[in-house]
Each structure stands twice: as C-alpha cells, then as structure tokens.
Amino acid sequence: MRLIIANFDSCNRMLWLITSVLMLLSILFLNSAVMAADEKKIDFDKIDAEADAAIERLYKLDGGKAFAEKAEALLIMPNVGKGALIVGIEHGKGVLRIDDKTVDYYSMSAGSLGLQIGGEAKDIIIAFLTSEALEQFRASKNWEAGVDGNIAMIKAGDGGTASNFTTKEPITAIVFDVKGLFFDFSLKGGKFSKLDKYK
C-alpha cells in the first residue's frame, strides 16, 4: 500500500512539473509570436495618436498633469491589452516623449502564470524622474522591469487621484483604464523593446 501511495505521489509531482514546463514554453512561444508580428507592419502614426489620447486621459485625473510635469521623459503605453486564459500575456506599443515630443517607439510584453480573468485595456504611463534613469533605459535594447531597473507604482483609492504623488524612485508608473480607474499591480518582468521606425 505504501509503495502504491509513493508511486501515486511521484506521478503527481511529475505531472505538475511537466505542466509547469509546458506553461513556461507557451509563454515564450506566444511572446515570440507577438513580437514577430510586430516587426511586419507597424502604424507609427496610430501609435502617436493613441498616445495623445492617453495623455488627455491622464490630464483628466486629479494630479495627472502634475505627475507628467515632474518627469524628464514619459513612456506612454496606451491601450495595453491582456490575454485572459491560464497564461496571461500583456502586450502593447507606445512612445517615449521628451518635452512633449516623440523621440522613440517601444513595444511592451510580459507573461504571467496563474488564472487570468478579463481582457481589459489600460494605459500605462511611466515617468523617468532623473536623466540617469532615462539614459540607462534608452541605452538598453530590451529593458526589463525588476532586472534593469525598478518601477514604483502610484496607488490610488477609489476616487482615482495622483495628487499625493511622492516617491524617491527614479522611475514611477501610473496605470489606469479609459474610465479613470486605477490598477494596482507590479510591472516586474515587463520587457520594453525599442522599435525601429525606419527599418
């Protein structure tokens, strides 16, 4: 009887290990497929227009304009979408703006394990508060949050306000949807890759 139970536990552990490996491979495959699709054809004018709309939504938030004015540069990732199955995939394209002018285009991708519910789109706006943090970001081909630098998240209550924006971190982000509702979650593991407009 003990031998049977031991064999059963061993099979369960092996099944869990195989499942975990397959899920990780799925993340890598899906991210690669999305990135490959990006390289085929990118509408940069559309990205700029969507970034303009995201900034307008930011300015409507209490404290949103003050948040933007404190930054050396803003990485604006509008309408970032999210997959809704067991493997969640965040993906979006956006612009890096200095003095309200677009200087570079970026794509963002991030995979996460665990049950994902919903497929809401949201705006992610990342503020670089020091020139050093900005230079390090621009020098990296594939910048990863939590590895190449940390991103502090602004958390807001149900009223949706960034007026209490205070941080010592050189990179800070705010995430909200089209209704102005804030999302509190980590961007750790998110990868930002520069897009070549003239490729």
C-alpha positions as CSV (number, residue, x, y, z in Angstrom):
1,M,0.0,0.0,0.0
2,R,2.8,2.4,0.9
3,L,4.5,1.7,-2.4
4,I,1.3,2.5,-4.3
5,I,0.9,5.8,-2.5
6,A,4.5,6.7,-3.1
7,N,4.2,5.9,-6.8
8,F,1.0,8.0,-6.9
9,D,2.7,11.0,-5.3
10,S,5.6,10.6,-7.6
11,C,3.3,10.7,-10.6
12,N,1.5,13.7,-9.4
13,R,4.8,15.6,-8.9
14,M,6.0,14.6,-12.3
15,L,2.7,15.7,-13.9
16,W,2.9,19.1,-12.1
17,L,6.5,19.5,-13.3
18,I,5.6,18.7,-16.9
19,T,2.6,21.1,-16.8
20,S,4.7,23.9,-15.4
21,V,7.3,23.4,-18.1
22,L,4.7,23.4,-20.9
23,M,3.1,26.6,-19.5
24,L,6.5,28.4,-19.5
25,L,7.2,27.2,-23.0
26,S,3.7,28.6,-24.0
27,I,4.7,32.0,-22.6
28,L,7.9,32.1,-24.6
29,F,6.2,30.9,-27.8
30,L,3.3,33.4,-27.5
31,N,5.6,36.3,-26.7
32,S,7.9,35.4,-29.7
33,A,4.9,35.2,-32.0
34,V,3.6,38.6,-30.9
35,M,7.0,40.2,-31.3
36,A,7.4,38.7,-34.7
37,A,4.0,40.0,-35.8
38,D,5.0,43.5,-34.6
39,E,8.0,43.6,-36.9
40,K,5.9,43.0,-40.1
41,K,3.9,46.2,-40.2
42,I,3.6,49.0,-37.6
43,D,1.4,52.1,-37.9
44,F,3.5,54.6,-36.1
45,D,1.0,57.4,-36.7
46,K,-1.6,55.4,-35.0
47,I,0.7,54.8,-32.0
48,D,1.3,58.6,-31.7
49,A,-2.5,59.3,-31.9
50,E,-3.3,56.7,-29.2
51,A,-0.5,58.2,-27.0
52,D,-2.1,61.6,-27.4
53,A,-5.4,60.2,-26.3
54,A,-3.8,58.5,-23.3
55,I,-2.1,61.8,-22.2
56,E,-5.5,63.5,-22.4
57,R,-7.0,60.9,-20.2
58,L,-4.1,61.3,-17.8
59,Y,-4.6,65.1,-17.6
60,K,-8.2,64.5,-16.6
61,L,-7.1,62.6,-13.5
62,D,-6.7,64.5,-10.3
63,G,-2.9,65.2,-10.1
64,G,-2.3,63.6,-13.5
65,K,-0.8,66.7,-15.1
66,A,1.5,67.3,-12.1
67,F,2.7,63.7,-12.4
68,A,3.7,64.3,-16.0
69,E,5.3,67.7,-15.4
70,K,7.7,66.2,-12.8
71,A,9.2,63.8,-15.4
72,E,12.3,64.1,-17.6
73,A,10.5,61.9,-20.1
74,L,7.3,59.8,-20.3
75,L,7.0,56.4,-21.8
76,I,3.3,56.2,-22.9
77,M,1.9,52.8,-23.5
78,P,-1.8,53.3,-24.4
79,N,-4.5,50.6,-24.5
80,V,-2.3,47.8,-23.3
81,G,-4.3,44.5,-23.8
82,K,-4.3,41.4,-21.7
83,G,-4.9,37.8,-22.6
84,A,-7.5,36.0,-20.4
85,L,-6.6,32.3,-20.2
86,I,-4.2,30.4,-17.9
87,V,-1.2,32.1,-19.4
88,G,-1.8,35.9,-19.4
89,I,0.0,38.0,-21.9
90,E,0.3,41.7,-21.6
91,H,1.2,43.5,-24.8
92,G,1.2,47.0,-26.3
93,K,3.1,49.6,-28.2
94,G,3.9,53.2,-27.2
95,V,6.1,56.2,-27.4
96,L,8.9,57.8,-25.4
97,R,8.4,61.5,-25.2
98,I,10.8,64.2,-24.1
99,D,9.4,67.8,-23.8
100,D,6.2,66.5,-25.4
101,K,8.0,65.3,-28.5
102,T,8.2,61.6,-29.6
103,V,11.8,60.5,-29.6
104,D,11.4,56.7,-29.8
105,Y,8.8,54.0,-30.2
106,Y,8.6,50.9,-27.9
107,S,6.8,47.6,-27.6
108,M,6.0,46.0,-24.2
109,S,5.4,42.4,-23.5
110,A,5.0,40.4,-20.2
111,G,3.9,36.9,-19.4
112,S,2.5,35.7,-16.1
113,L,1.4,32.3,-14.8
114,G,-1.9,31.8,-13.0
115,L,-5.5,32.2,-13.8
116,Q,-6.2,35.5,-15.6
117,I,-9.7,36.9,-15.7
118,G,-10.8,39.6,-18.2
119,G,-9.2,41.3,-21.1
120,E,-9.4,44.9,-20.1
121,A,-7.3,47.5,-21.9
122,K,-5.4,50.1,-19.8
123,D,-3.0,53.0,-20.2
124,I,0.5,52.6,-18.7
125,I,2.4,55.8,-18.3
126,I,6.0,55.6,-16.9
127,A,7.8,58.7,-15.8
128,F,11.6,58.9,-15.7
129,L,12.3,61.4,-13.0
130,T,16.1,61.6,-13.5
131,S,18.3,61.9,-16.5
132,E,20.4,58.9,-15.4
133,A,17.4,56.6,-15.3
134,L,16.3,57.8,-18.7
135,E,19.8,57.3,-20.3
136,Q,20.0,53.8,-18.9
137,F,16.6,52.9,-20.3
138,R,17.4,54.4,-23.8
139,A,20.8,52.6,-23.9
140,S,19.2,49.2,-23.4
141,K,17.8,47.2,-26.4
142,N,15.5,45.1,-24.2
143,W,14.9,46.8,-20.9
144,E,13.3,44.6,-18.2
145,A,11.5,45.9,-15.2
146,G,12.8,44.5,-12.0
147,V,16.1,43.5,-13.6
148,D,17.5,46.6,-15.4
149,G,15.6,48.9,-13.1
150,N,12.7,49.1,-10.6
151,I,9.4,50.8,-11.3
152,A,7.5,52.3,-8.4
153,M,3.7,52.2,-8.8
154,I,1.4,55.0,-7.8
155,K,-1.5,53.6,-5.9
156,A,-4.8,55.5,-5.7
157,G,-8.0,55.0,-3.9
158,D,-11.5,54.6,-5.4
159,G,-11.6,58.3,-6.1
160,G,-8.7,57.9,-8.6
161,T,-6.2,60.6,-7.7
162,A,-2.5,61.0,-8.2
163,S,-2.3,64.3,-6.3
164,N,-0.4,62.5,-3.5
165,F,2.4,61.6,-5.9
166,T,5.6,61.4,-3.9
167,T,8.4,59.0,-4.5
168,K,12.2,58.6,-4.2
169,E,12.4,56.1,-7.0
170,P,13.8,57.4,-10.3
171,I,11.2,55.6,-12.3
172,T,7.5,55.7,-11.4
173,A,4.4,54.5,-13.2
174,I,0.7,55.0,-13.2
175,V,-1.8,52.6,-14.7
176,F,-5.5,53.4,-15.4
177,D,-8.3,52.5,-17.7
178,V,-10.4,54.6,-20.0
179,K,-12.8,55.3,-17.1
180,G,-10.1,56.7,-15.0
181,L,-10.0,53.7,-12.6
182,F,-6.6,52.9,-11.2
183,F,-5.0,49.5,-11.3
184,D,-2.5,48.4,-8.5
185,F,-0.1,45.8,-9.8
186,S,3.5,45.2,-10.5
187,L,5.2,45.8,-13.8
188,K,8.0,43.5,-12.8
189,G,9.0,41.2,-15.7
190,G,7.7,43.6,-18.3
191,K,10.1,43.9,-21.2
192,F,10.4,47.1,-23.3
193,S,12.0,46.9,-26.7
194,K,12.8,49.8,-29.0
195,L,11.0,49.7,-32.4
196,D,12.9,50.8,-35.5
197,K,10.7,53.2,-37.4
198,Y,13.0,53.3,-40.4
199,K,13.7,49.5,-40.7
